[in-house]
Amino acid sequence: MGIAVTRGTADSIIERIITALRRYLEDHPEAEIGLYRQNSVSVRVRIIDSAFQGITRAGRSELVWKYLDSLSEDDQSEISSLILLTPAETEQSFANFEFNNPVPSGL
């Protein structure tokens, strides 16, 4: 599907996160990846992928962090939210709702 910055514009950290997530997308071409900067110290990432079906939340996280481990610790620390859903889970997920309709940050 692709990778999209869903709010605002990309900065250098977001670009490096996108580079890491491109490798995930190469291995999971049906995935839909979105990310945006919530505030000066926070990037939110959402991956919607049918490959997550039957995988626990912890297993999903381990799978995705294998790709994000290539980032520096500073870049990794900017990721404040990593939302990993199957397409069927998006309608019921509060995290997905918040990703799509974020509460404005005070920072």
Number of C-alpha atoms within 10 A of each C-alpha: 12 14 17 13 17 16 14 10 10 17 11 9 18 21 13 18 24 22 16 19 21 17 13 20 20 11 10 15 13 14 22 19 23 20 25 21 22 22 13 9 12 16 21 20 23 20 23 21 20 16 14 19 13 10 12 10 13 8 12 17 15 12 14 16 17 11 17 22 12 14 16 12 10 9 18 17 12 19 21 14 15 16 20 21 23 17 16 12 14 14 9 9 13 11 17 19 12 10 21 13 9 12 9 8 9 6 8
